[in-house]
Amino acid sequence: MNEATGRLRFVVPALAMLAAIPLVLAAFSDLPGQLDRPLYDEAVATVLDRAPAHPDLVFVDIDDDSLQDLGHRWPISRLTWTRIIRNLGAAKPAAIALDAFFPQPNNRSDVELALDAADRIRDAGLADLDEGEDVANWLEKQAGFRDADRQLATAIADAGNVVLGLVDTHHKMFGGDAPLLVGVPGTVTPDVDIRAMDTPQGSLAALADAAASQASLYVPYDSDGMMRRYHYLYRSKNKPVASLALAALQAAYAERAETFGRRAQALPAATSLVRFPDPSKIKRVRLSDVLAEDVNVDALKAGLGGKVLFVGVSAIGAADNRATPIDPQLPGTLIHIAAAADLLTGTIHTATGNLHRTIGLVAVILCLFVVYGARRINNSAATSAAGLVFLIAWTLAARALFDQGIVVPVTPAWIAVLVPITGDVIVRALTAEAGRQQIRQAFGHYLDPTVVEELVNDPDSLRLGGERREITAFFSDVAGFTSISEALDPADLVRLLNEYLSAMTHVIIDEGGSIDKYVGDAVVAMFGAPHPYDDHAERACRAALRCRVELERLRPTWVEAGYPEIHARIGLNTGTAVVGNMGSQGRFDYTMMGDTVNLAARLEGANKQYGTLVMCGEKTAAEAGDSIVLRELDTVAVKGKDEGVRVFEVVHERSAVTAADRDRLQDYSTGLAAWRAGNWQDARAAFAKAATVGDAPSRVFLERLDALSEAAPAEWDGIYRMKTK
């Protein structure tokens, strides 16, 4: 072992130097770096205090409901923009910032036609005739009314405080040296650390001239597609170009415009971290409230007067929702509002500069010192504890510094300490064992080579992300499992559960389903994802029936072995769900979520209300196909829902239905129709007939009838409202 120890003694120092590299790089780069981003995002979303929503910043929201109320589609017309600006301008706001720009002229075919007709009247000498000149003038007037660009420019000019957007593009949509926003005093020299805007594209000259300024709409993405930072200032040919947040504040507060500009120019590029407020706390005004026919100007003044209005869109069709630490689908305009609040209050978090680099280098020295000191402790547990104590203290200090606007590396510090300390512990363990081969075999019990191969062969498959897809959700649960588990010792319980889950899983996979997860005795599966099938509803129904048959086959064997009888209830529901890899960056599963999935879980539990084993939703029943026999059970409102949904029992595959089954199902159907009509007498007769041959749902309805009066209630709707899940 001495020879092995000699070979390994350089491993830990090498690990210490390698593990410190991310920390050194972090000291000279923008934070949070790639290693810190998951921790930073989680902290911003759940731990760190949210920034307060500024009362003077208002989001005028073009949302889906407003577009529907107004009968509009996205993108909205120039005339609608004109109405927006006129109505908002009447409220006397401090500024109106549009998260939009208008680079192309509006369709002017009708305008040109009217002007051409007026010219022809005059050219032909018809203007000298009676009413000829009046007609020409009328045509010109109508052209003015229909010139949406002119009307929009007039509205912008009348408001006097409108900020339009511009973007950076590789294709210049307007020629020459187009005028840029000069919202920041002075010029920007090349040595100032400000992002360059190579080809700025703004609105039409007529609109740009009427506006107070044009401003950049660009918000930078980090390499993982998340928006965490904000550029307040850009340069184009050494001329300053303000962001929408900066330009809006300068338009609103002219006396502080230079202060805002110098504050933005003093910030290093790309290092201003947005302090996100709670989106629900930001004052929001819906577009339909601004454009309502009976809009109250005095009410608008009371709510919007003196405010800085950011007009943007949250409608899904506009595709302007952005991934942020607090919300993966945050309207982009809210990012500009959050950045404006930071600039307005002066509470801007930065992650670069001399102080940042100093803290990073101090972290490197401290981590190396801790590793060196911990290694001198001749005890693996004490070594690990010393490293953990330091890291916890460092993390708490980082939390306190963040409150002061200073961002420091956390994950790289953990790597710099944990990697060499872990390596030290491993080296000590290796030298204490009989040999390397024995240790390698021991680690083989804990490492799954399949996971490694999946990462190597297809790393994209493990990235977070989801998509909307129509699936059939499958939920099964063992009836009375708690009592079963209490009656068996742990070894027998595990053996029985493994046999049960193996049988269910084999059937589900054989029918093309995918196992989502196991939750104790419960099996959660999906049909139609990740591999799409047109007949996923039929496959799910067939799998549920086959699972029931499989349990009937296994039940005598289990009873003979002394185990309790197992009966499983199954819930199915078809609809649109979000499926994909979900979780955290460190751990996630391919899973499904949404109302479709939730209802399937509720239907599984609802089986016990009717004495059934397999229940499905209405869409599953509609798409199950002719090979599956179903019967409508009831219209129920599951717990937590007000509206009733039709639910069905998956009875048999058609080839297994007997004449007695058909008679029983027909009697139940007759009773259900009478029940819904409030005809208790006929319902009781039909249900009683079905109950005599052992139909459990019929007995349930007979019990309901016993609890009701002779006549149906006055507001009878035939919906059964469940009180439990």
N, C-alpha and C positions, 0 to 999 in steps of 0.2 A: 504493500500500500504506500510505502514511502515514495516509490517511483511515480505512482499515480498522483500523489500529492504534489510532487515537484512539477509535473506537467500541468496541473490545474491551478497552481498558485498565481499565475498571471491572468487567469480568466476574469476574476472580479475587478482588478484595476482596469482591464480593458473594457469590461462592461460599464464601469463607472464613467470612463471617458466617452464611450459611445452614447450612453444614456444621457449624458450632459449636452450632447449636440443639439437636440431639439430645444433645450432651454436656452442655449447660446443663440440659436437662430431666432427664437422668440424675442430675445432682448433687442434684436435689430430688425424686427418686422412688425407689421400691424397686428394688433390683438383684437379679438381673440383669433389665434391661429387655428389651423385645421384640427389640431389635437384638442383644443379647448372649446371648439364650437358646440358639440353636443352638451357639454356641461354648462356652457354659457347660456345656450338656448333654454335648457331646463331650468336654470336659475332665474332667468328673466321671466319665464312663464309661471313659475310656481313659488320661488323663494324671495327674490328681490322685490323691493317695494316698487309699485308702478308709479310712473311720473303722474303728477296731477294734470287733469285736463284743463287747458287754459280757457277761461270763460269768454274771451274775446275772439276765439277761433271757432268758426262754424263750418260744418260739412253740409253743403247743399247736395243732396244725394239723388242721383238719377238711378233709382233702383227698379227692380223688375215690377213691383207693384205699381209704381208711378207710371211706368211705360204702359202697363196694362190699363190703368185707370184712364189715361189720356188717349188710349188707342194709338200709341206711337210704337215704332220699332227702332232698334238701334242700328245704325247711327241716326240720331235725330236731325231734322232739317235745319238749315240756316235760319229759316223763319222762326222755328221753335227756339233756337239760340237767341234770336232777337227778342222774343217775348221774355225769355229768362232774364236777360240783361236789363230790359226795361223794367220788369217787375221788381227785380232785386235793386236796381238803381233807385226806384221810387222809395225804397226802404231806407235810403241814405246810409249805406254801410261805409266803413272806412276804406275798404278795397274789395274788389271782386277778382279773384284769381281763378282762371279757367285751366283745369287739368286737361287741356285740349288745344289743338291748333288747326288752322284751316289753310293748307298749302295750295289747294286747287280752287279755281273759280267754280262757283255754283253753276248748274245747268241754266243757260241763259237763252235757250232757243225761243221761248215765247217772248222774251224781252226784245231780242233782236228782231223778231217778226213785227212787233208793234212799232219799233223805231223805223224799220224799213218801210212799213206802210205809211207812216207819217211823212217820211222823206219823199215817197212816190207821189203823195197827194200834193206836196208843195212843188215838186219838180214838174208835174203835169199841169200846173197852174190851177189846180182845183181849189187851192186855198183862197183864190179870189172869189169863188162862188159862195153863195149863201151857205153858211154852216160848215164850209170846207175847212177853214182855219180852226173852227171849234173841234171838228173831228180829229184833226192832226194834233191839236193840243191835248185832247182827251186821250189819244193813243200814247202820247209821250208821258202823260200822267200815269196811265195804267202801267207803262213800262217801268216807271219809277216804283210803283207799288209792288211790282213783281220782281224787281231786282233785289234778290235776297241779300247779296253781298253788300249792296249800297245801304239797305236797311240795317243790316248788322253793323256796318261801319258807323252809321249814324247813331245807333243805340250805344255802341262802345264810346263814341265821342261824347255823347250826351252824359253818359255815366261819369266819364272823366277819370276813373280810377280802376280801369280794367287791365289786368295783366294776362297776356296770352302766352301760350306755351311755344317752345321750339324744341327740336330734337337734333341729334347729330346723325348724319347719314353720309354714306359714301357717294351718293348721287345728289348733286346740287339741283334743287328744284327751282331755283330762281337764279338769274344770271348776275354776273358782276360781284362787287363787294357789297352784299346785302347788309343793310343797317342792323347792327346787333344792339342788344340791350346795353345801355350805359347807365346801370343802376348803382354802380360803385364808383366813388370819386377816384379820379386819376387813371393811370394805366397799370397794367400788370406786366412786369418785366420777366424775361425768360428764366431768370434764376429763382423766381418765387415758386415754391412747391405747390402748384395748382394744376389740376388736370386740364389738358388741352382738348378743345372741341374743334375738330378738323373741318367738318362741313356742316355748319349749322343750317337747319331748315326751319323757317318760321311760317307765319301766315302771309296771306296776300298783302301786297304793299298797302292797299287801301285800308285793310284791317289793322295792320301793324302801325300805320301812321296814326290811326284813331286811338290806339291803345296807349295806356300810360307807359307800358314797357312790354318786352317779350322776355321769357325766362325759360331756362332749361327744365324739361320734365324728367330728365334722366335720373334714375336712382340706381346705384351700382349693385350688382349681384356679387356675392362671394362665390368661390369656386364650387360650392355645394348647392348653388341655386337659391340661397337664402339672402334676404335683404336685411342687413344689420346696420349698415353705415349710410352716411349721407354726404354728398358733395354740396357745399353751399355756394361754391364759386368755381367758374371755369374761365379759360382764356381762349380767345380765338384771334390769332394775329396780334397777340399782346393786348387785345382789348378784353375788358372784363365781361363776363356773361354770368348773371346771377341765376341761382336756382329758383324754382317757383316759391319756395318758402321765404328766401331772402327778398325776392322782388315784391312779394305780397306785403311783407312788413315795411319795406321802403315806400311802397305806394300808400300804405295806410298811415304811416307815421313819418311824415316828411321831415320833421324836426330831428328825428333820430336816424335818418337814412344813412348818414355818413358813419355813425356809430356802428350800425349793423354791418355796413360794408367792411369797415376796418376789422371788426370782430371776426367776420368770415375770412378775410384775407390773412388773418393771423393764425388760422387753423391749418395744420399740415393736411395735405391732400389725403382723402380716402380714410381718415382716421376718426372722424366724428361718428360715434356710435349713437344711434337713435334711442332715446329714452321713451319707450312705448307707454302711453297711458292706457287705461282700460277703455277699449273702443266704445263700450256702452255709456261711458261718462262724457264722451265728446258730444257737444251739442250737434244734433243732426236735424236738418229740415228736408223733408221729402219734396221732390220736384213737383208732384201733383198738388202739394199745398201752395207752392209758389205760382203755379199756372192755373189754379182753379178759377172757374168762371166768376165765382162770387168772392174772389180773393179780397181780403180786407187790408187795404194799404196801411191803415193805422196799426193793425195788428202786426203786419210785417215790420213796420218801423219800430214798434215796441220790442220785437224779438230780435231784429237784425240791425237796427240802427247803430252805427258806430262800430260794428263788428267787422272782422276780416273774414270774408266768405270764400271758401274754397269749393268750387263747383266741380264735382267729379262723378264718376259712375261706379256703382257696385253691381249693376245688372250682369247676370252671368254671361249673356251673349256678347258683352263688350270685352270680355277676357282681360280685365284690368285688375284682377285679384292676384295678390302677390304672396309668396311664402315668406313668413317672418317668424321670429321666435315665439310670438304670442298667438299666432293664428296662421295656418298654412294657406288660408284664402282671405287675406286681409285686403280690402279695397286700397288700391295704390294711393289714392288721394289722402288717405289717413296717414300715410307715411310722411307726406309733405306737411300735414298739419302737426304731426308729432315733432318733426324737425323744426318747424316754425316756433312751436312752444319752447323748445330748447334754446333757440336763438333769442327769443323774446325775453326769456327769464335769465339767460346767461349760464344755464346749467348744462354745459355740453361735456360729455365724456369723451376723452381722447385716449388713444392707445399707442402713441409714439412720442418722440421727443427725448430730450436729455434725461428728464426724470424717469421716464419709462425705461430707457436703456440702463440707467444706473440701478434701478430696482432689479432688472433682469440679471445684470452681472452680479449683484449682491446675492441673488437667489442661486446662481451657479456656484459661488464660493461657499455659501452656507450648505448647499446640498452635498458638495464634495466633502466638506468638513464633517457633516453628519455621517456620511457613508464611512469615512475613515474612522471616526470615533466608534461607530456601531460595530465595525469589524473587530475592534479590539476587545469587545465583550465576548467572552468565550462561552456564549450560550445563544443558540439559535432563536429561542423565544424572546430573550431579552433584546437581541439585535433587532428583531422584527418590531418589538414594542417601541424601541427608541426611534426607529424610522417612522412609525405610525404617529407617534406623539408629535414629532416635528411636522409631519405633513398636515395633521389636523390643525396645528397652530398656524401653519402657513396659509391654509385654506380660510381659516377665520380672519386672519389678517387681510387676505385678499378681499374678503367680503366687506371688511371695514373700509379698505382703501377705495373700493368701488363706490361706496356711498359718498366719497369725496371726489369722485370723477376720475379716479385713476384705475386703469385696468392692468392687471399683472397676470403672468402665466400661472396656471394652476396644474393642469394635466402634465405639461412638460416637467414641472417640479416633482410630481408623483413618479413619473417615469425615471427621472434622474436619481431618485432615492430608491424606489421599489425594485427597479431592475437589478442594480448591483447588490442590494441586500438580499433579494430573492436568489440571485446567482450565488451569493455567499452561502445562503442556507442550503442551496442545492449542492454546491461543492462540498460542504461539510457532510451532507447526507451521502453523496457519492463516495467520499473517502471512508465513510463508516460502513458501507456495505461490502459484501464479499467481492463484488466486481461490477464493472459497467454493464455487462450483459444482464445480470439480475435486476439492476435498476431499470434498464430499458424495458424489460419484460413487465416490471411493476407499473411503469408509466403506461404501458400498452393497455392496461385495464381501464384507464381513464380517458384515453384519447380515441376519438372516433375517426378512423381514416376516411370514411365516407364524406364527412363534413369537410375535411381538408380537400379531398378530390373535387367536391362541388365548388369550393372557392377557387381552386386552381383552374378548373375547366370552364366555369361560367360565373365569374364574380358579379356580373350584372344581375344575376338571378337573386342575389341576396341584398340588393339595395331596397331601401324603403320606397314605397309608392303603391298606389291603388288605382283601380279603374272601375267605372260603373258597368255592370254586366247583369243580364237576366240569368238567374240561377234558381234552383230549388234547394232550399235549406232543409236539413234533416236533423232532428233532435230526438234522441231516445234516452230513456231513463228506466231503471229497474224499479218496479212498484214495490214499496215497502223495504227499500234497501237498508234503511237504518235498523229495522228489526232484524233483518238477515245478518247484518254485520255484528250486531250484539249477540246473536246466537252462535256464532262461529269463532273459533280461536283465530288469531291473525294468519297463521300459516294456511289454514283451510280457506279462509276468506280470500287471501291472495290467489290461491290455486283456482278457486271457483271463479273469481273475477277475471283472471287471465283467460280461462277457457271461454267464458262468456264473451269477453271483448274480442278474442281471436275469432270466434264464430261470426259475430256481427261484422267485424272488419272485413273478413274474407268475402262475405256477401256484398257489402257496400262497394268494395274495390272491384269485385267481379262484374258489378252492374255499371262500372265506369264512374263511381263516386270518388271523392277525395276526402280523406279524414282531416278535419280541421283541428280537433283536439279531443282528448279524453279528460273529463272532469269527474274523478272518482269513478262511479259506475256509468256515468253519462257518456254518450258518444255524440259528437257534433261533427256533421259531415256536410258536404255540398255536392250538388250535381250541376254540371255546366261550367265548372271552373276547377283548375286552370284550363282544362281541355273543354272546349265548347261542344255541346250536343244540342241538336234541335229538339230531341225527345227527352230532355233531362227530367221533365215532370213525370213522364211515364217510367223512366228508369228508377226514379226515387220511389214511386209507388210500388213498383215491382220489387225493389230492394227491401222495402218495409214488409211486404207480404212474405218474402223469402226469409227474412229475419224471424218472422213469427213462426214459420214452418220449421226453421232450424231450431228454434227454442223448443218447439213441440217434440222434435226428435231427441234433443239432449236432455229434456226434463226428466224422463224416466231413469236415465243413467245417473243423473245427479241425485235423484231421490233414493235410488238403490245404494248410492255411496254415502247416504246419510245427510246430504245437503238439503236445504229448503227448496221448494219450488220457486222458480224464477219466471216472472212475467214482466215484459218490457212494454212501456207505452211509447208511442212514436208520434211526433208532430212534423208535418210537412207544410211548406209554404213556398209559393213561386212568385217571383217578382224581381225588381231591380235592387241590387245591393252593391256595396263597394267591396271589392275583393282585391287582395294583393298582400305584399309584405308590409306588415304594420307592427309598430312597437317603437323601441328606441333604436338609436344608431348602433348600440352595443348588442341588443338582443331583440329579435323580432320573429314573427311566424307568418306564414301564408294563411290568411284568415278572411272572414267576411263580417260585415257589419251593416246595420240599417234596419228600418222598420220591418222589412221582409223577414229578416233573421229573427228579430224580436218576436214577431207574431208566430213563427214556427215554434219557438220555445214555449210560448203561451199555449199553443194548441197541444203540445205534448202534455202539459199539465192539465189541460181541459178534458183530456180523455177520462180522467177519474170522475168527472161530473156526470158522464154519460155511460160509464161502464164499458167504454170502447178501448181498443188497443192502438188503432192507427187513425189519426185525424189529419185532415188537410184543409187548406184554404180554398177559396173559390177559384182562383186562377189555376191552382194545381189541378183541381177537378176538371176545369175546362180543357186543359192541355194533356190530361193523362192518357187519352186515346181510348179506342174501343176495347182494347184488351183488358182494361181494368174496370171492375164493377164498383161503383161508388153509390152512396145514398146521401142525400142532404139531411144533415142532423138537425140544424137549428140556425137561427140568426142570433149571434151572441155579441155582446160588447165586452171584450176582455178587460181585466182590471187595468185602469189607467186610460181607457179609451171611452169616448162617448158614443161614437157611431158604431152601429152593428155591422158585423161581417157574416156572410154565409159560410158555414163550416160543414164539412162532409166527412163521412167515414169511408176509409178505403176498405172495402169488404173482402173481395177475392179477385183473383184473376178470373176472367170470364169462363174459362174452361172448367173451373172448380165450383161454379155456382149450381146449386141444385134447385129443383122445382119448389121445395119447401122454403129455400132462401128467397126465391122470387116472391112467393106469397107473403112471407114475413115482411119483406121490404115494401111491398105494395100496401099492406095494412098500415105500416108506419107512415108511409107517404100520405095516405088518406087522413090519418090522425093529425099529421103535422099541418096539412092544409086546413082542417077544421079548427085546429088550435089557433092558427094565425087569423082565421076569420072570427074568432071569439065564440065559436060554436062548441061549448064544452061537452055537450051530450054526445054529439057525433065523434068528437075527438076521443072521449073516454072509451066509447065502444070500439073504435079502431085500435087504440093503444092496448086495450085489454086483450083483444084478439091476438095481437103480436106478442104481448107479454106472456101469454099462456104457452108459447113455444120457446120461452127463454130469451126474449129480446130485451136486453138491458136498457137501452135508451127509452123503450116504451114504458118500462117500469118507472124511469125517472120522470117522464111526463105525467104518469098517473099520480105520482107523489105531488107534483106541482099542482095538478088539478084538485087534489084533496085540500091543498092550502088556499085555493081561490074560492071566491063566492060563486053563486050560481050563474051570474052574468059577467061578461067581460067588463073590465074597467072602462070608464068614459074615454080615456086617452090611450086605449090599448094599441100597441104597435107590434106586438108579437116578438119583441126583442128580449132575450134573456141576458141580464147584466150580471156578470160574474163578480163576486166579491173577493175571490182569492186568485192567485196565479195558478 
